[in-house]
């Protein structure tokens, strides 16, 4: 009896000590407490790599406990005690995750990579627990059945989205199918982790080493200096290095005279991960594709595309293909004519029997543009200093259109010295958001450009948005200006369009705010924001010579703006090809998906079948390095870039009609689209602003100069 009592006392003491230890750990871990910084910004001066794993463990534990409270409640299920409680349940985990995954994307050290391998399964297991928690779903269904019609506005929308998301993830499946879906979710999570690691390594290893400066003939001195800097940062195996970016084509081929080196760079890009070297992502691709097809079958759909598209604006694969085929029919003859014109031009200097190759296209297209339009990239780059584009272009446009001002905050710590932070101030003088930008490439950053946030806007949480943009432009050697290509300029405007969708959000709930919309709507604000880059008044304000500060001369500006749509077929064709590859993979049932050994041939066959097999215009992303589809959330959704471009062009036309820089036009865009997140019907938002009942797809080709 004494012994039992002693054990009880020891047990109570042990539990008390564990609780105290847990509370102490939470108090000491900067990820688990409010930072005290403006906006609740993450305090990167205090956060250590060793903080992440314990922060995840405690935040996951907290959400489990919060879910248990909902399920174990003896009260009847209501919107407040079930839907709102669920919305609140993972708030701490949301904060920890947003900081951690921002770094694994943009500055992934080996240590962070090891933590990610431990964290991803933990998060997937938690998601499975919640998604397939029958008592939890039963409470959600009770609220949906009893309160849906009585609720209004964002409350009703949050209920709808919560209920439909649980159903979509498999809450109505039988027990055995649920277990299989859980296993699939875990395996896909693991495979996507492997994909990210392998693709980043493959892209870094695809660097092309150059022994002699004369082999870089045609490049500017600034570009050569960049190659030297890239070589030094990657181990100095040779004096110069050409770094491979995420897309198939490489901008450096535009000026590189050495044809053999052009070929080497192009082949390094297109073969970076297809098994012709030490990196082969095809086994991962095939397994993910099969698992997605099985997911769709479990949910009663013929293929993953049908399952994925159900809750988008497009709705069905048939609608997507109808859209794509209408573009292909008009594009194909013009693309062939464009290729022939470039080859004919090249033969004037390279000989009558010269056969244009994909690694020649940018090179001779640029020379052709120089001859016909008297313009070259090197001529305009001195006017595109990254700082001027940001401050005098991206920010200036947002100021003119939406009334925002930007104040750099040197007191806000960042995760990397290249990152900058700005307070965003609204037209009434009140703080609106915190915005970070991280524009320069490095080996620890994945390819591409993106927007995300350390915190989304939510009135429920009294949280203003903390948004960031990430790009992969080259940072010039010390003492030299970082100059951009026109494509990089428009990328900055594009990503800031996403940022504005987050910054201008004015929603009650975190789950509905900002960019929490369908894929084929989320790219609209970003693509629309690109239109400001070429509006003369905006262009004149940022296109300033990096040495003199003088604006681009009128003649050069006219030639430059005229050249934007010079030979436009390539850009459209590479996007169409990538889109059709994405759809082809996700239209297959599991038993029709090719083996890893036949994946490359499947790509060739799929492009040939739809009329896009063209060595001159390869997919923007080939299957083996298509991160949007295999590592991100764009499976059966890459079409959305073209789909939303239609919406964006329609909206830009309305801006032009009403006054592109008029505050009234910008305010209407804020009120009717950018502030609303996913709180209403997306097509209705488009109609409310434009007055159009349906988008006009014909305007896309016109806007592209086709």
C-alpha positions in Angstrom: 0.0 0.0 0.0 2.8 2.4 0.9 4.6 1.5 -2.3 1.5 2.2 -4.5 1.1 5.6 -2.8 4.7 6.4 -3.3 4.4 5.5 -7.0 1.3 7.7 -7.3 3.2 10.6 -5.7 6.2 10.1 -8.0 3.9 9.9 -11.0 2.2 13.2 -10.1 5.5 14.8 -9.5 6.8 13.4 -12.8 3.8 14.8 -14.7 4.2 18.2 -13.0 7.9 18.2 -13.9 7.1 17.3 -17.5 4.5 20.1 -17.7 7.0 22.5 -16.2 9.7 21.4 -18.6 7.3 21.8 -21.5 6.3 25.2 -20.4 9.9 26.2 -20.0 10.8 24.8 -23.4 7.9 26.8 -24.9 9.1 30.0 -23.1 12.7 29.6 -24.3 11.9 28.6 -27.9 11.4 31.8 -30.0 9.2 30.0 -32.5 6.7 29.1 -29.8 6.1 32.6 -28.4 5.1 35.9 -29.9 8.3 37.5 -31.2 7.5 41.0 -29.9 8.6 42.5 -33.2 6.2 44.6 -35.3 3.5 42.6 -36.9 4.7 39.6 -35.0 7.5 39.1 -37.5 9.7 36.1 -36.9 12.8 37.0 -34.9 15.6 35.5 -37.0 18.2 37.0 -34.6 17.0 34.5 -32.0 15.8 31.5 -34.0 18.3 28.7 -34.1 18.2 25.6 -36.3 17.9 23.5 -33.2 14.6 25.3 -32.3 12.6 23.9 -35.2 12.2 20.2 -34.3 11.1 20.8 -30.7 8.8 23.6 -31.9 7.1 21.2 -34.4 6.8 18.5 -31.8 5.1 20.9 -29.3 2.9 22.6 -31.9 1.7 19.2 -33.3 1.0 18.1 -29.7 -1.0 21.2 -29.1 -3.1 20.8 -32.2 -3.8 17.1 -31.3 -5.0 18.3 -27.9 -7.2 21.0 -29.5 -8.8 18.5 -31.8 -9.4 16.1 -28.9 -11.2 18.9 -27.1 -13.5 19.4 -30.1 -14.3 15.7 -30.4 -14.7 15.1 -26.7 -17.1 18.0 -26.1 -20.4 16.9 -24.6 -22.2 20.0 -26.2 -24.0 19.7 -29.5 -21.9 20.7 -32.4 -22.1 24.3 -33.4 -20.2 26.7 -35.7 -18.4 28.2 -32.8 -17.4 25.0 -30.9 -16.5 23.0 -34.0 -15.7 25.0 -37.1 -14.2 28.0 -35.4 -12.5 25.7 -32.9 -11.0 23.7 -35.8 -9.8 27.0 -37.4 -8.1 28.0 -34.2 -6.6 24.5 -33.5 -3.4 24.7 -35.5 -2.5 28.4 -35.1 0.8 27.7 -33.4 1.7 25.0 -35.9 0.8 27.4 -38.8 3.3 29.9 -37.4 6.1 27.4 -37.0 5.5 25.8 -40.4 5.5 29.0 -42.3 8.9 30.1 -40.9 10.5 26.7 -41.4 9.3 25.9 -44.9 10.2 29.5 -46.0 13.8 28.5 -45.2 13.8 25.0 -46.7 12.7 26.6 -50.0 15.0 29.7 -50.0 18.0 28.8 -47.8 18.1 25.1 -47.2 21.2 24.0 -45.3 22.0 20.3 -44.8 20.9 20.7 -41.2 17.4 22.0 -42.2 17.2 19.2 -44.8 17.7 16.6 -42.1 15.0 18.2 -39.9 12.6 18.4 -42.9 13.0 14.6 -43.4 11.8 14.1 -39.8 9.1 16.8 -39.9 7.3 15.9 -43.1 6.1 12.5 -42.0 5.0 14.0 -38.6 2.9 16.6 -40.5 1.4 14.1 -42.9 0.5 11.8 -40.0 -1.2 14.7 -38.2 -3.1 15.6 -41.4 -4.3 12.0 -41.8 -5.4 11.9 -38.2 -7.5 15.1 -38.7 -8.8 14.3 -42.1 -9.9 10.8 -41.2 -11.2 11.6 -37.7 -14.7 10.2 -37.9 -16.1 11.8 -34.7 -14.6 15.2 -35.8 -16.2 14.9 -39.3 -19.5 13.9 -37.8 -19.6 17.1 -35.8 -18.6 19.1 -38.9 -21.4 17.4 -40.8 -23.9 18.1 -38.1 -23.1 21.8 -38.3 -23.2 21.7 -42.1 -26.6 20.0 -42.1 -28.2 22.2 -39.3 -26.6 25.6 -39.6 -25.5 26.1 -43.2 -28.5 28.0 -44.3 -28.7 30.1 -41.1 -25.1 31.3 -41.6 -24.1 34.1 -43.9 -21.0 35.6 -45.5 -17.6 34.4 -44.4 -19.1 32.2 -41.7 -21.1 30.2 -44.3 -18.1 30.1 -46.7 -15.8 28.8 -44.0 -18.3 26.1 -43.1 -18.7 25.1 -46.8 -15.0 25.0 -47.4 -14.3 23.0 -44.2 -17.0 20.4 -45.0 -16.1 20.0 -48.6 -12.4 19.7 -47.9 -13.0 16.8 -45.5 -15.2 15.1 -48.0 -12.6 15.6 -50.7 -9.8 14.1 -48.6 -11.9 11.0 -48.0 -13.9 11.5 -44.9 -16.8 9.4 -46.4 -14.6 6.5 -47.5 -15.0 3.0 -46.0 -12.5 2.0 -43.4 -10.2 0.0 -45.7 -10.1 2.8 -48.3 -9.4 5.3 -45.6 -6.4 3.3 -44.4 -5.1 3.1 -48.0 -5.6 6.8 -48.5 -3.6 7.5 -45.3 -0.7 5.3 -46.6 -0.8 7.1 -50.0 -0.6 10.5 -48.3 2.4 9.4 -46.3 4.2 8.0 -49.3 3.6 11.0 -51.5 4.9 13.2 -48.7 8.1 11.2 -48.6 8.5 11.1 -52.4 8.0 14.9 -52.6 10.7 15.3 -50.0 13.0 13.1 -52.1 12.0 15.0 -55.2 13.0 18.4 -53.8 16.3 17.1 -52.5 17.2 15.4 -55.8 16.1 18.2 -58.1 18.0 20.8 -56.2 21.1 18.6 -56.2 20.7 17.9 -59.9 20.3 21.5 -60.9 23.4 22.5 -58.8 25.4 19.6 -60.3 24.3 20.6 -63.9 26.6 23.7 -63.7 28.8 23.9 -66.8 32.5 24.7 -66.1 34.5 26.9 -68.4 38.3 27.0 -68.5 39.0 30.0 -70.7 37.5 33.5 -70.8 37.6 33.4 -74.7 35.0 30.6 -74.6 32.6 33.1 -73.1 32.9 35.4 -76.1 29.7 37.4 -76.7 28.9 37.8 -73.0 29.2 41.2 -71.4 32.0 41.9 -68.9 29.3 42.0 -66.2 28.0 38.5 -67.3 31.6 37.1 -67.4 32.2 38.5 -63.9 29.0 36.8 -62.8 30.3 33.5 -64.2 33.5 34.0 -62.3 31.6 34.7 -59.1 29.4 31.6 -59.7 32.5 29.4 -60.1 34.0 30.7 -56.9 30.7 30.0 -54.9 30.5 26.5 -56.3 34.0 25.3 -55.4 36.2 26.8 -58.2 36.6 23.6 -60.3 37.3 26.0 -63.2 37.7 29.8 -63.5 34.1 30.2 -64.8 30.8 28.5 -64.3 27.5 28.7 -66.1 24.7 28.0 -63.6 21.6 26.2 -64.8 18.3 27.8 -63.9 15.0 26.0 -63.4 13.6 26.3 -66.9 14.6 24.3 -70.0 16.0 27.3 -72.0 18.8 29.3 -70.5 18.9 33.0 -71.0 22.7 33.0 -71.2 22.5 31.3 -74.6 21.2 34.6 -76.0 24.7 36.0 -76.3 27.1 33.1 -76.1 29.0 32.9 -79.4 30.6 29.4 -78.8 28.1 27.0 -80.4 29.6 23.9 -78.7 29.3 25.6 -75.3 25.7 26.6 -76.1 25.0 22.9 -76.9 26.7 21.8 -73.7 24.7 24.3 -71.6 21.3 23.3 -73.2 22.0 19.6 -72.8 23.0 20.1 -69.2 19.7 21.8 -68.6 17.4 19.3 -70.4 19.2 16.2 -69.1 19.8 17.4 -65.5 17.6 14.7 -63.9 16.7 12.2 -66.6 19.1 9.4 -65.7 21.7 10.3 -68.3 23.9 11.4 -65.3 23.8 10.5 -61.6 20.4 12.1 -61.1 17.2 10.4 -62.2 13.9 11.6 -61.0 11.7 9.4 -63.3 11.2 6.7 -60.6 9.8 9.3 -58.3 7.6 10.8 -61.1 6.2 7.4 -61.9 5.4 6.5 -58.4 3.8 9.8 -57.6 1.7 9.6 -60.7 0.5 6.1 -59.8 -0.4 7.1 -56.3 -2.3 10.1 -57.4 -4.2 8.0 -59.9 -5.0 5.6 -57.1 -6.2 8.5 -54.9 -8.6 9.6 -57.6 -9.9 6.0 -58.1 -10.5 5.7 -54.3 -12.5 8.9 -54.5 -14.5 7.6 -57.5 -12.9 9.6 -60.3 -11.5 8.1 -63.6 -8.2 9.9 -63.3 -6.4 12.5 -61.1 -7.1 15.4 -63.4 -10.8 14.9 -63.0 -10.4 14.7 -59.2 -8.1 17.7 -59.1 -10.1 20.0 -61.3 -13.5 19.6 -59.7 -13.1 22.6 -57.4 -11.4 24.9 -59.9 -12.9 27.4 -62.3 -12.2 25.0 -65.2 -14.1 22.2 -63.5 -13.2 19.4 -65.9 -10.3 18.1 -68.0 -12.6 18.5 -71.1 -12.9 22.2 -70.5 -9.1 22.5 -70.0 -8.4 20.6 -73.3 -11.0 22.7 -75.2 -9.2 25.8 -74.0 -5.7 24.4 -74.8 -6.6 23.1 -78.3 -8.2 26.4 -79.3 -4.8 28.0 -78.5 -2.8 25.3 -80.2 -4.8 25.6 -83.4 -3.9 29.2 -83.8 -0.4 28.9 -82.4 1.0 26.0 -84.5 1.3 27.6 -87.9 2.7 30.8 -86.5 5.3 28.9 -84.5 6.4 27.0 -87.6 6.7 30.3 -89.5 8.6 31.9 -86.6 11.1 29.0 -86.5 11.6 29.1 -90.3 12.3 32.9 -90.2 15.0 32.4 -87.5 16.6 29.5 -89.4 16.6 31.6 -92.7 18.2 34.5 -90.9 20.9 32.2 -89.4 21.7 30.8 -92.7 22.7 34.2 -94.0 25.8 34.0 -91.8 26.1 30.3 -90.9 25.7 28.8 -94.3 22.8 27.6 -96.5 22.9 24.1 -95.0 22.8 25.3 -91.4 20.3 23.4 -89.3 18.8 25.5 -86.4 19.0 23.6 -83.1 17.2 24.5 -79.8 20.4 25.9 -78.3 20.7 28.2 -81.3 17.2 29.7 -81.2 17.8 32.4 -78.5 21.1 33.3 -80.0 19.9 34.0 -83.6 16.6 35.4 -82.5 18.5 38.0 -80.5 20.6 38.8 -83.5 17.5 39.0 -85.7 15.9 41.4 -83.2 19.0 43.5 -83.2 19.0 43.8 -87.0 15.2 44.3 -87.4 14.5 46.4 -84.3 17.9 47.7 -83.4 17.7 46.4 -79.8 19.6 44.0 -77.6 19.4 42.8 -74.0 22.8 44.3 -73.2 21.6 47.7 -74.4 18.7 47.9 -72.0 20.0 46.0 -69.0 21.9 49.1 -67.6 18.4 50.6 -67.1 17.1 47.7 -65.1 18.9 48.0 -61.8 17.2 45.6 -59.3 16.8 48.3 -56.6 15.3 50.8 -59.0 12.9 48.2 -60.4 11.7 47.5 -56.9 11.5 51.0 -55.5 10.7 53.1 -58.5 8.7 50.4 -60.4 7.1 47.7 -58.4 6.5 49.9 -55.3 5.7 53.0 -57.3 3.0 51.3 -59.3 1.4 49.9 -56.1 1.5 53.5 -54.7 -0.1 55.0 -57.7 -2.8 52.4 -58.1 -3.6 51.2 -54.6 -2.3 54.1 -52.4 0.4 52.1 -50.6 3.7 53.4 -49.4 6.8 51.4 -48.4 9.3 52.1 -45.6 12.4 49.9 -45.3 12.8 48.4 -41.9 16.4 47.8 -41.1 15.4 46.8 -37.5 13.4 43.7 -38.7 15.8 40.7 -38.8 15.8 38.5 -41.9 16.9 34.9 -42.6 19.7 36.0 -45.1 21.7 39.2 -45.6 20.3 39.5 -49.1 16.8 39.8 -47.8 15.1 43.2 -47.2 12.0 44.1 -45.1 9.6 46.9 -45.8 6.6 48.1 -43.8 3.6 48.7 -46.1 1.5 51.7 -45.1 -2.0 52.2 -46.4 -3.5 55.4 -47.8 -4.9 56.3 -44.4 -1.5 56.2 -42.8 -2.1 52.9 -41.0 0.2 49.9 -41.1 -1.1 47.4 -43.7 1.5 44.7 -43.9 5.2 43.7 -43.7 6.8 42.7 -47.0 10.2 41.0 -47.5 12.0 40.4 -50.7 14.8 37.9 -51.4 15.8 38.3 -55.0 19.3 36.7 -55.6 20.1 33.1 -56.3 22.3 30.9 -54.2 23.0 27.1 -54.0 20.8 26.7 -51.0 17.7 28.2 -52.8 15.5 26.1 -55.1 15.0 27.4 -58.6 12.1 29.7 -59.7 10.3 32.6 -58.1 7.4 32.5 -55.6 5.4 34.4 -53.0 4.4 33.2 -49.6 4.0 34.6 -46.1 5.2 34.2 -42.5 1.6 35.1 -41.6 -1.6 35.5 -43.5 -4.1 38.3 -42.8 -6.9 37.4 -40.4 -9.3 39.7 -38.5 -10.2 36.7 -36.3 -6.5 36.4 -35.3 -5.9 40.2 -35.3 -3.1 39.4 -37.7 -1.8 41.7 -40.4 -0.1 40.0 -43.3 3.6 39.2 -43.4 4.4 38.5 -47.0 7.6 37.7 -48.9 8.7 37.3 -52.5 11.6 35.1 -53.6 13.4 35.2 -57.0 16.6 33.8 -58.5 18.4 36.7 -60.2 22.1 36.9 -60.3 23.7 39.1 -57.7 26.5 41.1 -59.2 30.1 40.9 -57.7 30.8 43.3 -54.9 30.8 46.9 -56.1 28.9 46.3 -59.3 25.1 46.8 -59.9 22.8 43.9 -60.1 21.1 44.3 -63.5 18.1 42.5 -64.7 16.8 41.1 -68.0 13.3 42.2 -69.1 12.0 38.8 -68.2 13.4 39.2 -64.6 11.8 42.7 -64.4 8.4 41.2 -65.3 9.0 38.3 -62.8 9.4 40.9 -60.0 6.1 42.6 -61.0 4.5 39.1 -61.3 5.5 37.9 -57.8 4.5 41.3 -56.3 1.0 40.8 -57.8 0.8 37.7 -55.6 2.1 39.7 -52.7 -0.6 42.3 -53.2 -3.2 39.6 -53.1 -1.9 38.8 -49.6 -1.1 42.4 -48.5 -4.5 43.8 -49.5 -6.5 40.9 -48.0 -9.3 41.9 -45.7 -10.9 38.7 -44.5 -12.1 37.3 -41.2 -10.6 33.9 -41.3 -7.0 32.8 -42.0 -8.3 29.8 -44.1 -10.1 32.1 -46.5 -7.7 35.0 -46.7 -5.2 36.2 -49.3 -4.2 33.7 -51.9 -6.4 30.8 -50.6 -8.2 30.5 -53.9 -8.3 28.0 -56.7 -5.1 27.5 -58.8 -6.8 28.8 -61.9 -7.6 32.1 -60.2 -4.6 32.6 -57.9 -2.3 33.4 -60.9 -4.5 36.2 -62.1 -3.4 39.0 -59.8 0.2 38.2 -60.5 -0.1 38.1 -64.2 -2.2 41.2 -64.2 0.4 43.1 -62.2 2.9 42.4 -64.9 1.0 44.8 -67.1 2.2 47.8 -65.0 5.9 47.1 -66.0 5.3 48.4 -69.5 2.9 51.3 -68.8 5.1 54.3 -70.0 4.6 56.3 -66.8 5.7 53.5 -64.6 8.4 52.4 -67.0 9.9 55.9 -67.1 10.0 56.0 -63.4 12.2 52.9 -62.9 14.1 52.4 -66.1 17.0 54.6 -65.0 20.6 54.2 -66.0 22.5 52.7 -63.1 25.4 55.2 -63.4 23.7 58.4 -64.4 20.2 58.0 -63.1 18.9 59.2 -66.4 15.7 57.6 -67.8 15.9 55.4 -70.8 16.1 57.6 -74.0 12.8 57.9 -75.8 14.1 56.2 -78.9 15.5 53.2 -77.0 12.4 53.0 -74.9 10.2 52.9 -78.0 12.4 50.1 -79.5 12.5 48.2 -76.3 8.7 48.3 -75.7 8.1 47.3 -79.4 10.4 44.4 -78.9 8.5 42.9 -76.0 6.3 40.8 -78.3 9.1 40.1 -80.9 8.7 36.4 -82.0 6.2 35.6 -79.3 5.6 31.9 -80.3 8.4 30.5 -78.2 7.0 31.8 -74.8 3.5 30.5 -75.6 4.7 27.2 -77.0 6.9 26.2 -74.1 4.0 26.9 -71.7 1.5 25.0 -73.8 3.9 22.0 -74.1 4.5 22.0 -70.3 0.8 22.3 -69.6 0.0 19.4 -71.9 2.6 17.2 -70.3 1.1 17.9 -66.9 -2.3 17.0 -68.2 -1.1 13.9 -70.0 0.4 12.4 -66.9 -2.6 13.1 -64.8 -5.2 11.8 -67.3 -3.9 8.2 -66.9 -5.4 5.5 -64.6 -2.8 3.8 -62.5 -2.4 0.8 -64.7 -1.6 2.9 -67.8 1.2 4.9 -66.2 4.5 4.1 -67.9 7.6 2.7 -66.2 10.5 5.0 -65.3 12.4 3.5 -68.2 9.6 4.6 -70.6 8.8 8.0 -69.0 10.9 10.0 -71.5 9.2 8.2 -74.4 5.8 8.9 -72.9 6.7 12.6 -72.8 7.6 12.5 -76.5 4.5 10.6 -77.5 2.2 12.9 -75.4 3.6 16.0 -77.1 3.3 14.4 -80.6 -0.3 13.4 -80.0 -1.4 16.9 -79.2 0.7 18.5 -81.9 3.4 20.1 -79.7 6.4 17.9 -80.3 8.9 20.5 -81.5 12.6 20.3 -80.9 12.8 24.0 -81.4 10.2 24.8 -78.7 10.6 22.2 -75.9 8.4 22.3 -72.8 9.3 25.1 -70.3 9.8 22.3 -67.9 10.4 18.7 -69.0 8.9 15.9 -66.9 12.1 15.1 -65.0 12.4 18.7 -63.6 8.8 19.9 -63.5 8.8 21.0 -59.9 5.3 22.7 -60.2 3.8 19.3 -60.8 5.8 16.8 -58.8 7.1 18.9 -55.9 4.4 21.6 -55.6 0.7 22.0 -55.8 0.1 22.4 -59.5 -0.6 18.8 -60.5 -3.2 18.9 -63.4 -3.0 22.6 -62.7 -0.2 24.1 -64.8 -2.8 25.2 -67.3 -3.8 27.9 -64.8 -1.0 30.2 -66.0 -2.6 30.4 -69.4 -6.2 30.3 -68.0 -5.5 33.2 -65.6 -3.6 35.1 -68.2 -7.0 35.4 -70.0 -8.5 36.8 -66.8 -5.5 39.1 -66.3 -5.6 40.5 -69.9 -9.4 41.1 -69.5 -8.8 43.0 -66.3 -5.9 45.0 -67.8 -8.2 46.0 -70.6 -10.7 47.3 -68.0 -7.9 49.2 -66.3 -6.8 50.8 -69.6 -10.4 51.8 -70.3 -11.0 53.4 -66.9 -7.6 54.8 -66.3 -4.8 52.3 -65.4 -3.3 54.6 -62.8 -6.4 56.1 -61.4 -6.9 55.4 -57.7 -10.6 54.8 -58.3 -9.8 51.9 -60.6 -7.3 50.5 -58.1 -9.8 50.9 -55.3 -12.4 48.9 -57.2 -9.8 46.2 -57.8 -9.0 46.1 -54.1 -12.7 46.0 -53.0 -14.0 43.5 -55.5 -11.1 41.1 -55.9 -7.8 41.6 -54.0 -9.2 42.1 -50.6 -11.7 39.2 -50.7 -9.5 36.1 -50.7 -11.8 33.0 -51.1 -14.8 34.5 -49.4 -17.1 34.4 -52.5 -17.6 32.9 -55.9 -14.4 33.6 -58.0 -16.2 34.1 -61.3 -18.6 36.5 -59.7 -15.6 38.5 -58.4 -14.3 38.7 -61.9 -17.7 39.7 -63.2 -18.2 42.3 -60.4 -15.0 44.1 -61.5 -15.1 43.7 -65.3 -18.8 43.6 -66.0 -18.1 40.5 -68.2 -20.2 37.4 -67.7 -17.4 35.2 -69.1 -13.7 35.8 -69.8 -12.7 36.6 -73.4 -10.0 34.1 -74.4 -9.4 35.8 -77.8 -7.7 38.7 -76.0 -4.8 36.5 -74.8 -3.3 35.9 -78.3 -3.7 39.6 -79.1 -1.9 40.6 -75.9 0.9 38.3 -76.8 1.3 39.8 -80.3 -0.3 36.8 -82.0 
